[in-house]
């Protein structure tokens, strides 16, 4: 039987009067911004690695770390959650707050989790986590969750407690960030790179556009072959943990085709953001990985000068077990736990990519953050060791190894062309929410799968039945570094431009001027085209996408709009 749902309101009410719980001194809070139980039993938290360090080349280890010094509140049991207690560790609302992400995102996306060995309790543990935090059910029965072996079947590998904990962490983090996404768990037969790589290929073949990998091992000369065999998937966002052993490059985080994800310590503070981050580093053998690859070439979008090959990392997110996340894991484990490691940050970033919309065809999404550095939280303090040049192990303004370009600040930095799924510029510009969320509509307008230019959804403005004027509009502020707004459109207009048309206008609310970015257009069968208008950073704009039909039966006009981006 699953965990009974306890509303966040009930949790808040009960917790307000609960004075016997010790309060967190590391800044951890539970869902609903209610302080959780003590997670800092010592100045240096006691942790254990869920997977043993590999002793052979091409064998990977999971990157999950479990706190061993956390005692959950007395009222919190494995089989039920009392309204008098919440799990220790950050919950979904904390992560969405810290990274300025939209709630209830991920509709239309499939996020794949690739791990080794089997977690027999994966689906039931996922249900426990999502029930506790009020997230929608994600089950095999409702089509949201599926588990397959590395070849796409159901011949699951041998169960393993360590990898089961990793699987729980990964499933819970993508649930926290993108609760409406479908989740595909692909379990490889062993922790060998060849089996894990086969699982990555299977995930992509199954249609996943976002693939999270929370494992790694030492580099070797065969990495370039593995790159081409397993990770060269343009149009797919593949995230990989940078490692948990402090300074030093690992594979597959060093792959030129993936987004390597470093780790931070995340704490609440009194700043405007409400949070602060620094490099996660506990000691010489524990902290976020980073470094300069010995084998993989430098991607064209990386421009740091102190590493002639691929530098690690690209971006980062919370990973410090001292500021860890709540996870439910019951396979040879106690249920609620506090986990950390870059095993947490990789699925978080995979979820952010899913919120940002479908990657562009032919793109390697690891390049997106490099085009929108101002749309990230730059982490400037801390180090994970000693190195030369120092930026590969020490945080500073701009790019550095341990935290890359920074942590998410909305979704702008993770979207093709800079469109956002809920960040500081356009909301739902790719319509991958499956709705017109973020847009104001008039007349006949809806999001639909038939209207997609890329991804799963686009906007249908007008109708195949007689209508009048229909439109969708959104007001946004052009972020620093942006210079244009673009969109794709496809008009079906069997009449003439005298009576029916598509058009688009861009009003600069700061100056009061309006520009026509798509003149009146009436075509049929011309297919998708693009239009764009110029922006001035810092100005407020209203973009209006319109379809005009003269309400005459027999020549109905309608227009598909998609991929509205700010860049």
Beta strands, then each sheet from edge to edge (+ up, - down):
strand 1: 29-30
strand 2: 34-35
strand 3: 47-49
strand 4: 61-62
strand 5: 65-67
strand 6: 110-116
strand 7: 145-149
strand 8: 182-188
strand 9: 210-213
strand 10: 215-216
strand 11: 237-241
strand 12: 259-268
strand 13: 275-279
strand 14: 281-283
strand 15: 286-287
strand 16: 291-297
strand 17: 309-312
strand 18: 315-318
strand 19: 325-329
strand 20: 335-340
strand 21: 376-377
strand 22: 407-408
strand 23: 440-442
strand 24: 445-448
strand 25: 458-462
strand 26: 469-477
strand 27: 484-492
strand 28: 501-508
strand 29: 513-521
strand 30: 529-534
strand 31: 540-548
strand 32: 558-566
sheet 1: 1+ 2-
sheet 2: 3+ 5- 20+ 19-
sheet 3: 4+ 10-
sheet 4: 7+ 8+ 6+ 9+ 11+ 12+ 13-
sheet 5: 7+ 8+ 6+ 9+ 11+ 12+ 18+
sheet 6: 14+ 15-
sheet 7: 16+ 17-
sheet 8: 21+ 22-
sheet 9: 23+ 26- 31+ 28- 29+
sheet 10: 24+ 25- 32+ 27- 30+
end
